[in-house]
Amino acid sequence: MKIVLVGHVCLDENVSEKVQYNSWGSALMYIANYYKAQNIEADISLIAPYGKDFLKYTADLKPLLKPHSGPTLTY
């Protein structure tokens, strides 16, 4: 099965009293990771703007656009 997800992606920067971490964000990435977690065998492609700093989160996915020159939107 082939699935193409269209939308936006972002990086989530979370800070608490003792911990700070960055991870993927957005509904598009949630859906992509949901399919992986449910062991749904699908060839998942993304159409979304992102920067080179997001590439580490696309290892199991196929971005259909090249990364733009700036950073990925961070929340």
C-alpha atoms as one frame of an Amber mdcrd trajectory, in Angstrom:
protein
   0.000   0.000   0.000   1.256   3.488  -0.806   0.275   6.460   1.354   1.081
  10.112   0.668   0.678  12.508   3.603   0.387  16.201   2.767   0.709  18.990
   5.304   3.404  20.547   7.442   5.997  19.281   9.865   7.744  20.982  12.732
  10.273  20.357  15.443   8.963  20.367  19.004  11.319  21.829  21.573  10.197
  20.808  25.046  11.688  22.235  28.206  10.804  21.312  31.778  12.579  22.032
  35.038  15.262  19.400  34.498  14.953  18.136  30.923  15.065  19.626  27.453
  14.534  17.629  24.293  13.709  18.076  20.632  11.551  15.745  18.585   9.342
  15.690  15.507   6.004  17.430  15.653   2.777  17.944  13.679  -0.243  15.845
  12.861   1.430  14.633   9.669   4.287  13.018  11.595   1.891  11.661  14.218
  -0.077   9.870  11.493   3.103   8.520   9.869   4.367   7.182  13.207   0.932
   5.756  14.048   1.056   3.634  10.888   4.528   2.408  11.828   3.470   1.637
  15.426   0.460  -0.358  14.202   2.741  -2.379  11.893   0.755  -1.265   8.873
   2.929  -2.195   5.936   2.852   0.895   3.781   5.202   2.919   1.662   4.707
   6.335   3.314   5.702   9.503   1.480   5.549  13.062   2.784   4.796  16.294
   0.985   5.709  19.025   3.443   8.228  21.860   3.720  11.168  21.131   6.037
  14.816  22.007   6.588  17.882  19.772   6.677  17.569  19.648  10.483  14.459
  17.456  10.035  16.116  14.722   7.949  16.934  12.566  10.980  13.193  12.077
  11.536  12.504  10.862   7.992  14.562   7.657   8.058  11.539   5.368   7.493
   9.656   7.857   5.310  10.118   9.227   1.822  10.044  13.018   1.618   8.921
  14.020  -1.881  10.301  17.555  -1.578  13.933  18.504  -1.089  14.791  20.303
   2.168  14.758  24.082   1.956  17.789  26.148   2.936  16.431  27.375   6.280
  15.622  25.509   9.466  12.386  23.619  10.086   9.681  25.489  11.988  10.217
  24.942  15.739   7.568  25.105  18.460
